[in-house]
Amino acid sequence: MFLPVDQLSHRFMEAIKDPKTWIFFFFAGFATLIGGVGVQYGLVLKGFGFSTLEAALLNFPSGFAVGLAICHCRPFLIRSTVK
């Protein structure tokens, strides 16, 4: 079940050198930032007098943009794994 330490360090270095690892790392970081902005955006909208439902509906375009970005990047990630 567990790998020996020498194989573990080899796998770690392999993951560090893999560009796809960095793509997922930065995507997760940006998604976290966007999540924080989305929460603040909803609070600002509620401060302007929008209801909770209206604030949620106004957040849909940003969610659609994230989904579109994921679908757009998918062929690049698949192409980098097939060699």
Summary of the structure (lengths in Angstrom):
residues: 83
radius of gyration: 19.2
end to end distance: 28.5
largest distance: 59.6
contacts: 167
relative contact order: 0.09
helix: 86%
strand: 0%
